[in-house]
Amino acid sequence: MARDLPSLNALRAFEAAARLESVSQAASELHVTHGAVSRQIRQLEDELGIALFSKAGRGISLTPAGRQLRDACHDAFDGLREACTALRQDQQQAPFLLACPGSLLARWFIPRLDRLNAELPDLNLHLSASEGELDPRRPGVSATLLYAEPPWPADMQVYPLRQERIGPVLSPRYAGAARLLDQPAEVLLGEALLHTRSRPGAWRDWAERQGLDAAQLRNGQGFEHLYYLLEAALSGLGVAIAPQLLVADDIAAGRLLAPWGFVETRHQLGLWVSERQPQGPAQQLADWLGKALQQADA
């Protein structure tokens, strides 16, 4: 079948020259030389075994065969243009589905969603939240925002956004707050600590980076998801371990305290996109997220 159709480049050069009735104007439209268009037309005539143009003074005119092919090319290229335009519009209108942890969505993303929609109005962002393990390869997902530890998989394009920082937080309303504040981090070794099953190693990671014996940590109330853990801390139920990003607004507002600061972990927050996905919208979102995170740190 492919051999029954002449070169598409030759047909494109012919269509432009026939429509404009000028080889020079066709060359200008196609951003090639006059000689390149002439060669493509000669190649097409040789392949078809018939003249498509004849000399008309200093210009050219179409032969009957040329007019027949011009009309066919016009219809074919118009159809291709319409199809490509429709595909671009469909792509622009298609939702960009971002998957992310529910705690990150609720505590950081949603408060900034109006600004994102205003600054990236063409993104058509849809959000999917989960507190379970996120799969960036899930069908239908355009990108996934998650914390993970490098190296990155070869089949994923990962846009690193920031290093994770975690630390203990508590509410000023916590009954033991006065006893704990202004004390070194070792004071937490005797505390029943709030924790989450979705990140069981968080307290251990923090203790090791503080030079403390993680074996002396004592677990208190546990929660299935990080979001519930943070709500418990806000309610004054105890000391929780939390990513700085998710409690920064609460600390700024005085709803939570972080007396012992935050330490970096091996995890990085990144925007994960399959190599098979178009990267343009993801790059736009990654750039926006990077700027928003920098502003949050300021």
C-alpha positions in Angstrom: 0.0 0.0 0.0 2.8 2.5 0.9 4.3 2.1 -2.6 1.0 3.1 -4.2 1.3 6.6 -2.7 4.0 9.1 -3.9 6.3 10.8 -1.5 4.2 13.0 0.9 6.9 15.7 0.7 6.5 15.7 -3.1 2.8 15.9 -2.8 3.1 18.7 -0.2 5.4 20.7 -2.5 3.1 20.2 -5.5 0.0 21.2 -3.5 1.6 24.4 -2.3 2.8 25.3 -5.8 -0.5 24.5 -7.4 -2.5 26.4 -4.8 -0.2 29.5 -5.0 0.5 29.1 -8.8 4.1 29.8 -8.0 7.1 27.7 -7.2 8.8 30.6 -5.5 5.8 31.3 -3.2 5.5 27.6 -2.4 9.2 27.5 -1.4 8.7 30.5 0.9 5.6 28.9 2.5 7.4 25.6 3.1 10.7 27.3 4.2 12.7 25.5 1.6 14.6 26.7 -1.5 13.0 27.2 -5.0 15.2 24.3 -6.3 14.0 22.0 -3.6 10.3 22.5 -4.6 11.2 22.1 -8.3 13.0 18.8 -7.6 10.0 17.5 -5.6 7.6 18.3 -8.4 9.9 16.7 -11.0 10.2 13.6 -8.8 6.4 13.5 -8.6 5.9 13.9 -12.4 8.5 11.2 -13.0 6.8 8.8 -10.6 3.3 9.4 -12.1 4.6 9.5 -15.7 2.7 12.7 -16.6 3.3 16.4 -16.7 1.5 18.4 -13.9 2.7 21.9 -14.9 3.3 23.6 -18.2 5.2 26.9 -18.9 3.0 30.0 -19.1 5.3 32.9 -20.0 7.6 33.4 -17.0 5.2 31.5 -14.7 3.6 28.0 -14.6 0.1 26.7 -15.2 -1.5 23.4 -14.3 -2.2 20.8 -16.9 -5.5 18.9 -16.8 -3.8 16.1 -14.8 -2.3 18.8 -12.5 -5.7 20.3 -11.8 -7.1 16.8 -11.0 -4.3 16.1 -8.6 -4.5 19.6 -7.1 -8.2 19.1 -6.2 -7.4 15.7 -4.7 -4.5 17.1 -2.7 -6.6 20.0 -1.5 -9.3 17.7 -0.1 -6.7 15.3 1.4 -4.6 18.0 3.1 -7.7 19.9 4.4 -8.9 16.6 5.9 -5.5 16.1 7.6 -5.4 19.7 8.9 -8.9 19.3 10.4 -8.0 16.0 12.0 -4.8 17.4 13.5 -6.6 20.5 14.8 -9.3 18.3 16.4 -6.6 16.1 18.0 -4.8 19.1 19.4 -8.1 20.5 20.8 -8.9 17.1 22.3 -5.5 16.9 24.0 -5.8 20.4 25.3 -9.3 19.7 26.7 -8.5 16.3 28.1 -8.2 16.3 31.9 -4.7 16.1 33.4 -5.2 13.6 36.2 -2.7 14.1 39.1 -2.5 11.4 41.7 -1.1 12.4 45.1 -1.3 11.4 48.8 -4.5 12.5 50.4 -2.7 14.3 53.3 -0.6 16.3 50.8 -3.7 17.1 48.8 -5.7 18.3 51.8 -3.1 20.2 53.7 -0.9 21.8 51.0 -2.4 21.4 47.5 -6.0 22.4 48.0 -5.2 25.7 49.8 -3.2 26.7 46.7 -5.5 25.2 44.1 -7.2 28.5 43.2 -3.8 30.1 42.4 -2.8 27.1 40.3 -6.0 27.2 38.3 -5.6 30.9 37.7 -1.9 30.6 36.6 -2.3 27.4 34.6 -5.8 27.8 33.1 -5.2 25.4 30.2 -4.1 22.5 32.4 -7.6 21.2 33.2 -6.3 19.6 36.3 -8.2 16.8 38.0 -7.0 15.3 41.3 -7.0 11.7 42.6 -6.1 11.2 46.3 -4.9 8.0 48.1 -3.3 7.3 51.4 -2.1 3.9 50.2 0.9 3.2 48.0 0.6 5.2 44.9 1.4 3.6 41.5 2.7 6.2 39.0 2.1 3.7 36.2 -1.6 3.3 36.9 -3.6 3.6 33.6 -5.4 7.0 33.2 -3.0 8.9 35.5 -1.1 11.7 33.8 1.3 12.3 36.7 1.9 11.3 40.3 3.1 13.6 43.1 4.9 11.5 45.8 7.8 11.1 48.2 10.3 8.5 47.2 13.9 7.6 47.5 16.3 7.7 44.5 17.3 6.2 42.1 14.4 6.7 39.8 13.0 4.0 37.5 14.2 4.1 33.9 10.6 4.2 32.5 9.6 7.3 34.5 10.4 10.9 34.0 10.8 12.3 37.5 10.9 16.1 38.2 12.5 16.4 41.7 10.9 19.2 43.7 12.4 19.2 47.2 14.1 17.0 49.8 11.7 15.7 52.5 12.2 17.2 56.0 10.4 15.6 59.0 10.2 16.5 62.7 8.1 16.2 65.8 5.1 18.6 66.2 2.6 19.2 69.0 -0.2 21.5 69.8 0.1 24.2 72.4 -3.0 22.6 73.9 -1.3 19.3 74.5 -1.3 18.6 78.3 2.4 17.7 78.3 3.5 20.7 76.2 4.9 22.8 79.1 6.9 19.8 80.3 8.4 19.2 76.9 9.1 22.6 75.6 12.7 24.0 75.9 13.9 20.5 76.5 16.5 18.7 74.2 15.2 16.1 71.8 16.1 13.3 74.2 13.0 14.1 76.2 10.9 12.4 73.6 12.5 9.0 74.3 10.2 8.8 77.3 7.1 10.0 75.5 4.2 7.9 74.1 4.5 9.1 70.5 1.7 9.4 68.0 2.5 7.5 64.8 1.0 6.4 61.5 1.0 3.0 59.9 1.5 4.6 56.4 5.0 5.7 57.5 6.1 3.3 60.2 9.8 4.2 60.0 9.4 8.0 60.3 10.2 8.2 64.1 13.2 5.9 63.7 14.5 8.0 60.8 14.2 11.1 62.8 15.9 9.6 65.9 18.8 8.3 63.9 19.4 11.7 62.4 19.3 13.3 65.8 21.9 10.8 67.1 19.4 9.1 69.4 18.8 5.5 70.1 15.7 4.6 68.1 15.2 1.5 70.2 14.2 3.7 73.1 11.3 5.3 71.3 7.9 4.4 72.7 4.8 4.2 70.4 1.6 5.7 71.6 -1.7 5.9 69.7 -1.4 4.8 66.0 -3.4 6.0 63.1 -4.0 4.4 59.7 -3.2 7.5 57.6 -1.0 10.6 58.0 -3.9 12.9 57.7 -5.5 11.5 60.8 -2.2 11.6 62.7 -2.0 15.3 62.0 -5.5 15.9 63.1 -4.8 14.1 66.3 -1.8 16.4 66.9 -3.8 19.5 66.2 -6.4 18.2 68.7 -3.8 18.1 71.5 -3.6 14.3 71.7 0.2 14.1 71.8 3.5 14.5 69.8 3.4 13.4 66.1 6.1 13.1 63.5 5.3 15.0 60.3 6.7 16.3 57.0 7.5 20.0 57.4 5.7 20.8 54.2 2.4 19.5 55.6 2.5 21.4 58.9 4.2 24.7 57.8 0.9 26.6 57.6 -0.2 25.3 61.0 3.2 26.3 62.6 3.0 29.7 61.0 -0.6 30.1 62.4 0.5 28.9 65.9 -1.7 25.8 65.8 1.3 23.5 66.0 4.8 23.9 67.5 8.0 22.3 66.2 10.5 22.8 69.1 13.1 20.4 67.8 13.1 21.5 64.2 13.2 19.2 61.2 15.8 16.9 59.6 16.2 15.8 56.0 15.4 12.3 55.0 16.5 10.3 52.0 13.1 10.8 50.3 12.4 13.5 47.8 9.1 15.0 46.7 8.8 14.6 43.0 6.4 14.7 40.1 6.4 11.3 38.4 5.4 11.0 34.7 5.5 7.9 32.5 7.9 8.3 29.6 5.0 7.5 27.3 3.0 10.6 28.5 3.4 14.0 26.8 5.9 15.9 29.0 4.7 19.5 28.1 1.8 19.7 30.7 3.8 17.9 33.3 6.8 20.2 32.9 4.4 23.2 33.3 3.0 21.7 36.5 6.5 20.8 37.8 7.7 24.4 37.2 4.6 25.8 39.0 5.1 23.4 41.9 8.8 24.3 42.2 8.0 28.0 42.5 5.1 27.4 44.9 7.4 25.3 47.2 10.1 28.0 47.1 7.5 30.6 48.2 6.4 28.3 51.0 10.0 28.1 52.2 10.5 31.9 52.1 
